[in-house]
Every structure is written in C-alpha cells, then in structure tokens.
Amino acid sequence: MPSVSIVLPTRDRPSRLREALDRVARQTHPEVELVLVRDGGAPLSAEVLELLGKLEFPAQVLEHDDPPEGLAASRDRGIEAARADSIALLDDDDLWESGHVARLSAALDRVPGLDVAYTDAWILNEESGKRRTLARDFELTVFARDSFIPPSAILARRRAFDRFGLFDTEIPYSEDWDWLLRVALGQGLIQRVPGASVTIRIHKDGMSQLNNSDHAAGRRQSLDILSSRYGLPPIELKTFWEVAGDLCPEMNNSTR
C-alpha cells in the first residue's frame, strides 16, 4: 500500500506533462502511487503512455472526454481514487526535485498533528528566464492577503480532506487558496518545510499567468468570493511571481 498518492491533473499539454512525469519518476520516496487525471481534451500521447508504463510504482489513470470539469473537480476525482493516507498535488506544468515527496513525508512523520506540509518554491518566468524564491512561514494574517503556497508544494493528510472537505468546484480559480483557508480557519495545522524543491513555471498557457482577460476575470471573481466567504478585505490580483517579490524581497532583489 502506498503511503503517498500523487494527484496530477492534465489537459492538452503533452510536452509539459512528460516533463512533470519524468520528475515524478525520479522521486526517492519509496512508497508512492500516481493518480493521473485527464480532464478532457486529446487522448494521452503515446510518449506519455510509454512513460507511465515505465514507472516503478503503481499508477492509476482517470480519463473523461470533453467538456472539461476543471482543475478543482479533477483534483477531487484524483483524491477520491487515491489509496494512500497522504496526498501530494502536482500541476502538469510544474517540476519537482527528486527529494520533494520524501521531504514532505518526513515532515508529516515528525509531527503527527500536522495536516498540511508545504515546501518553498522557485517561481520561474519562462519568458525572461528569471527566477524568484517563494519562502514564507505560515501566518494566517499574511496568507489571507497573499497566497504564498503553490498547490504543487503541498502534501496533505487524507484526514484533512475528510475533515475540511474537497476543493470547491464552484470557484473558477484559487480553489487551492480557498481550501487552505478552510483548513487554517478550522484550526487545522499547516507548516512550512524550508527549502525549495518545486519549480512553478509562469508561461503563456499556464494557470499562473494573468495576461489573458478571461483568466483574469475568472480570478477576480474567485477572489471576490473568498473575500465575501471569509470576511476578508478586497484581495489584490497577483501571480506567484508578484507574491514572491512582495513577500520575499531579500531573496529576490536582483529579479524585481
């Protein structure tokens, strides 16, 4: 039985998915499984299927055709199918270092009461080639203003999803922020594991960019929902790149 299930949603990004799967295959943690969720779009490519066949640990593939269900629903489907007691999230355009899952799993082992562990992250602007570091201890007052925990940096116990619910499929974007706020405000324990072991890539077809007007409008709507739901002041629309510059200036002076 695996101790960690890796939930990886994907849709129509075969080259980036291959890169993500290559990093999944290199994980040093010995007891993992992969739950790959294809959210509509084209069938998985032959190259991706070949990579899946070469994995040295179990892999489930959940697929459905268009219309897409969205990222929240895809993650939820993966979590429900996962067999392990801990869930690691990975977006198909992000990249893990080989020890990422092992570091997070060790953190959960050290603190039995811990619900969610997260690592620091590198935020890579693919257009400019510049990189920033996003590294912040968990403080609810800061997190309520700026989301500084990328989903691909998270390992959560299954009991956290049982207690606080799954991702909200009614929110167009920022469902991960909503879920972590739910955990924190519900007295769940969230803790940082210092040191970056995931790269979040900012690119033209990614979820972490705002230069598409429809994407920005959906993000704005989602942040307004969070403000209303949790009684927060208006939330400024930012990318992880911008949050890293604002919250970690001492690490990113040369890339501001």
PyMOL commands that set and color helices and strands:
alter all, ss='L'
color gray80, all
select helices_A, chain A and resi 14-25+46-54+71-81+100-110+140-143+151-153+158-164+175-185+213-230+240-247+249-251+253-255
alter helices_A, ss='H'
color red, helices_A
select strands_A, chain A and resi 4-10+32-39+59-64+86-89+95-96+116-125+131-134+154-157+190-202
alter strands_A, ss='S'
color yellow, strands_A
deselect
rebuild
show_as cartoon
